[in-house]
Amino acid sequence: MSSPLSRVNQSSGVNPAPPEKRSRLSVSASGGSRKLTMAFPAATLGQISDLPDDRILPNALDAVARLHGGWGCVVFSVEDAVALSHESAEESADGSVSYALNPECVVAVPLLQEKFLHASGDLLVQTCERVAAKVIEAKVALSLPSTLAGQTCLVMAVPVLERGKVTSILCRVHDLKQTAEMGPLAALQSVGLLHLVSKARGSHRAMIRRFGKVAAFVELLAASEGGVDFSECARNLANHLCEVMECDTVALSVNRRGSQHLAAVSGEAGPSEAHSPGRRALLSHLTEVVHRGRLCIARRDEGGNSAASGLRQWFDPALSLCLPLIDAQGKTRGAWLFLWKEEPDDLVEKESLLRAATPEVAPLLSLLYRAKPGAAIGGIKRLWIRGTLTQRHLAVAVGVAALIGLLVPFPYPVKAKCELQPVVRRVIASPFDGTLRQSFVRAGEVVTRDQILAEMDGREIRSQLSEALAQRERATKESDHALSQGHIAEARISALEAEGLDYHIELLKYRQDHLEVRSPIDGLVLRGDLERSEGAPLRVGDTLYEVGPLDRLVAEVAVPASEISLVEIGAKVDLKLESRVNLTVESTILRIAPKSEWLDEANVFLCEAEIENPENQLRAGLKGKAKVAGPRRPLIWNLCRDGWLALRYRLW
């Protein structure tokens, strides 16, 4: 019974013998010329060498299978087994692990793939492993029998040596009937040379790329120092790093007084919102990495990394790499963060480059921060650089004019609060003991002279008056009767009693005529709301109302204690009232209180200034602001005095 591999061979029509004919010299029947068949056509070799590095080996092995037949080819890479597991390593005779075979490329013929599908590659690897192991020991090309799917076959193995060490093995599996060796051997050697060339070319490109990145890192200082201020320098540095590392976003932080501050983010054309959510997420991640003090790499599919949760929310990077900037002395200067939307293939190389560059780049941010001006001075410098000659001359002229203006003396404005009060307060009291019958005005109403404010109850007075009149009439009758009887003494006593009652009657009539309480002046009722006190008893002297004149008012200016030394009697004062914002009232300080008062949680001195109120537009009790003209001082002194006094008070 034939094996499965033989049935495939028979059904496919593949002739295992043609490679033998290709490898020999043939003589034509007509003459003595000989035709030489090449093991690897030059055109095919040139086409394969022009392919990308990762396509050279598969296409070369496929060309060998098409030119020289066989079941397929396998390329093993030989690696030291120090860092590999024992299961994947070959053991030497003494049992020590010395090397490992890793299938680098497997090419099976189409018929073998159709029969065994995905298992065709594994069958070829198993067939070639033992032969490849013997080639490593012998370090020469060998052709040894092996087994492929239960059928005996031959495996031709050719080693690829670099500096006397086997680095790769190229194996070709063919049938026992294919006895030709020179052509396939030469083809495998050519493939080995192509493999070495592709590896050398890849190493050369990688080295050029590394040198380019190293050169770009060397140019960091030149790329960053071109900015006017620190912010622009940091942005230039971030943009340069983004270009060198081929990433999407770069963020830099600098250590200021023990805390991290976001210095720049790549792609920004100028200053942006410092408290935007994206920038806060970047700063939070940079601060976390500085706190940890070690490299942090986070991938999109790693959901357990809490430090990168904010980055995933706002930037969604496939890979983030953050490293603290620690200088050679071990001092943390800041951190840098790199974000890629797609994970780079040379991550290990970039990580090594960043680790090597960190001690050199760490002091750069601190040096730039110290050497370059801040945002305010940097903005002025930037405008100066971008301006034309005329604009610069104009700026100098404006600066000189501003400096001269700061030296011009102006009155120092003492700012304070003010409140209007009446010049005098006329107190209207109860004229006698009695009962309040009715009140006609309230506090805040304007009254005129002799206007009725309230009325006392006159019933008791009228009763007392009637009683006094009756008693006087009785005393008069008694005096007349005693006199007619000759009783002089009794008559005189009754006459004196009648005279006393006359005075009492006169007083009661006066009270009866003055039951109405009237205003003595034109003015404003300051106090007195007696509607709820109607019917209440009053005693003589009880205060009923307070009335103040409206034609003249007093402004009480509450000058702070720190400013009272600048205020003098006769100083000009301007008042701006809350209810009359379009009206500025001018006056002069007439009196300054000798003692300070605690008013509105501040220590103040009350200064008085009288103002005219001819149209009665202003009322007592109105509040506002006041500016008292102090001594004349240079404008710069006026602007800086408050800050200077506050600083001296705080630092004392």
Secondary structure, DSSP 4 states (H G I P E B T S, - for coil): ---HHHHHHHHHT--SSHHHHHTS-EE-SSSS-EEPPPSS-HHHHHHHHTS-HHHHHHHHHHHHHHHH-SSEEEEEEEE-SSSS-GGGEEE-TTS-EEEEEEEEEEEE-HHHHHHHTTHHHHHHHHHHHHHHHHHHHH-S-EEEEEEETTEEEEEEEEEEEETTEEEEEEEEEE-TT----HHHHHHHHHHHHHHHHHHHHHHHHHHHHHHHHHHHHHTHHHHHTTSSSHHHHHHHHHHHHHHHTT-SEEEEEEEETTEEEEEEETT--S---TT-HHHHHHHHHHHHHHHHTS-EEEETT-TT-GGGHHHHHHT--SEEEEEEEE-TTS-EEEEEEEEESS--TTHHHHHHHHHHHHHHHHHHHHHHHHHS--HHHHHHHHHHHHS-HHHHHHHHHHHHHHHHHHHSEEEEEEEEEEEEEES--EEEE-SSSEEEEEE---TT-EE-TT-EEEEE--HHHHHHHHHHHHHHHHHHHHHHHHHHTT-HHHHHHHHHHHHHHHHHHHHHHHHHHT-EEE-SSSEEEEE---GGGTT-EE-TT-EEEEEE-SSEEEEEEEEETTTGGG--TT-EEEEEETTEEEEEEEEE--EE-SS-EEETTEEEEEEEEEEE-TT----TT-EEEEEEEEEEEEHHHHHHHHHHHHHHHHH-
